[in-house]
Amino acid sequence: MPDEIRKAAHLVEGDLFEAELTDEGILLRPKKVIDATQRWFWSAEWQNGEREADEDLAAGRIEVFDSGDEFLAALRRGAK
């Protein structure tokens, strides 16, 4: 695969393709495979949560804790 095409299509070694025979020749479509154990991460629901978390982080709507105990204490305060 020529470098120009590989870079433009963001392809890496080992990527799979679907092949279709057309009147003009062979059409190759990249096929990304998701490991079954990681499928949950790519669900629409999880990805929406990831975008929401990124927005909160960018807007400064975060809290940082210095220890696990400090984190748990904040959770307990919020639960009351």
Summary of the structure (lengths in Angstrom):
residues: 80
radius of gyration: 22.0
end to end distance: 60.4
largest distance: 68.3
contacts: 123
relative contact order: 0.07
helix: 51%
strand: 18%
